[in-house]
Amino acid sequence: RGARSEVTLWAVDQGVLALTDFRTPDLLALMYQPRGLGAGLWSTLPTILTGDPGRLLQLAFSGARLMEGVVVTGFAVAGAPAAGGPAIRTQFRSTAFYLASARTDERGEAELTARLPDNLTTYRVMAVAVGADDRFGHGDTTMLVTRPLVVRPSLPRFVRAGDSLLAGALVNARDGRARAAVVDAESDGITLQGQSRRDVMLAEGKGAEARFGFGMPSRDSAPDTVVVRLRASDGASGDAVETRLPVRPDFHVRTHTRMGTLRDEAEVTLDLPADVDAARSRLTLHVGTSPLAPMLAAYEWLRVYPYQCTEQIVSGGRALIAVWRATRDRDPAALGGDPRPRLQQLADELTRRQRPYGAFGFWNDDHWSSPWLTAYAGLLLLEAREEGIVVDSMTLERAAQYLAKVLETPIDTGGMNRIERRARRLALGDRVAVVEYLRRLGKPAEQSEDELLRLAPQMTWEDRLRLAEVLAPREATNAAARSLVDEAWRAVTPAGRRVDLPDSAHAERQFPSRVAPAARLLTASLALRPDHPMLGGLVEAVLQHGRAEGRWAWSTQDYASVVMAMEALAPDDMRGREVRVRAGGRTVLAQVVGATDSVSAVPLTGLLERARDGRRLLRLHLNTRRGSAPLFYTVSVDEIPAAPPVTPDIKGIVVERWYERFDDGRPVTSVKEGDLVRVRLRVTVPADRQFVAVEDPLPAGLEPVDLSLATSGTLQPFVTPESEQARLDGDRDRDGPHWQSWLYGRWDGGWWSPWDHKALHDDRVVYFARMLWAGSYTASYIARATTAGTFVRPPAHAEEMYNPALQGRSDGGRFGVDERLP
């Protein structure tokens, strides 16, 4: 019998669901799970929920009987062919629709309307229902969306400039009868080579494939997206489909950034490789009368950073909030729109990454975390909530419970070797992060704060300043907090217009940053010593660290530290100032700038000088009329090589890559369609490296095979016996015991691997390791050859995420996929 209920109804492509063997959720089983004997059996919770202690079992049986299946009927698909031929299909989604909440009538019936995408496939339509009387049910059925004649594109998922491929369309008839058909192809952005029409014959019960040759133009004329349209007709019926393929780069963009302040004139020099493509590389200038200019430039870099671990999500989110707070009253259009939807997306993603015990995982599928990282993520959620973002209070509470347990553990006071002293400093830094989060949450742990104040001499220079900021609001400890700031300033020395921090300020931290200590001194001083005479020099030091470090490349911690420190500075002068920037003998910028004015996307053509060793130098001369306050500037160059890189590049990390046949392990540079290929990577580091990311771009004719899917479960697991031996051979530090290795990496298929995280994408595979000891490490994954042709093979790239100047790349070239003839 039907019953009044609330139903969620959705439809997903059956083929997609088969990849993970997804089952329709059974709410009845979830709500009333069988429990073994034990105290939990006598919980009073069922009595409270149902009002009848003897009704729980009855509900389970009646629910199974009465709500065994939710009946879904009555599909109608609207749409008519366009005049002169079939309507071209362009909109494709794996999820056809999702109707979150529908209420049925007394008979249990409801009529719902949803617009279907253009997929011709079988959908599984699933429904879950809950009745007003604590009854639950689920049901599903299938829905076939088709046409008498169906054409499906057989194309790669992306292309690159210079690729050539043989691909096309698969044609099937719904009734399975033999017939002749004509397939036409046309394209935009990619050249159709040879004939644009193919005649095919569909045998009884079988389909046919029509292939066309396509060629990508060179970089000079390659668009961002190419379009392929395919049409098929048997004279009576027809179908048409349009596919858009993204054009991926054949290189890894490297960014060079300098920040600083300008009072009258300054010179900024960026050292670039000899093979830089001046016409495609871009110079971006941000110049303004307030810190908003460098804040916007730093946030823009955070927004496009390619790796999305939890630290980088938090750094980008906190920077976004800081920029929003600084600009919404002065320059509401600076961010290009309301940032709250993006902040909600970041908050939701962090919530999904929280583990049951309260910590936030470093990746979405990784259980590694730390008190510092959890507190860092918690601060973003607190700041987002202050700006009106919806944050589950239980998420914040679980994080607080996890962090409070950190304060309950005894503080280790033993150990004198280097490794033990480092571990103790980091542990104290964890506790400082914890007390900051708890205070911001409104649950201060003052006893722990007092204990940390006593242990402040054993902390890092930066953590003492962070503790000072935590203690500042308390009247009892405000004087002690000022003393911590004064002690830090005593080690700072003037250096012209800026100041120099002591070497002790750059002690090791969980996520390395050369800028964060100076930024921390700035925020602590603004809170406790806002009248310090060297504060102006410190502002310039924060902005000029990149300039002082020469080839230094900034990380997410660096950029986030700058943005959050600059937020604390009120603009000194909002009036316009005239500024002039010259490079290569010509004027790049000459205008009156306001708080956040900038000029961007200027090509480097004619701006570069050639050094004696062949390198290219970008030398910028900035000047302005002297005023009472400085101008703030940011100079960024996105470096693009003149030609696809094919030679290895070693700057602290060695990367090697080769391809092997899956069946016999022989090295190959070409395979046949349908073959499996094992891609092998070897990363060698001459010294210990932390937070290493390795990105391997795939040729367009290959697709990575996800071994976790139900359809790939028969392939061999990921194995790297070389990794364990390399670690043992390379770990020679007597202060670093071998047993520490179990804290890093992961076990996969019975082998230890240094790679904590692995991500498969259509166009690349990414590996990440929190720690690589000196030595060589391998990684491998499986790819399948899907499209015939000759494809660009970009180099694999590796870098320290928190020191991108330490990087390396493998060789590049081309990879072939031969057509498999019948």
Disulfide bonds with the S-S distance in Angstrom:
none
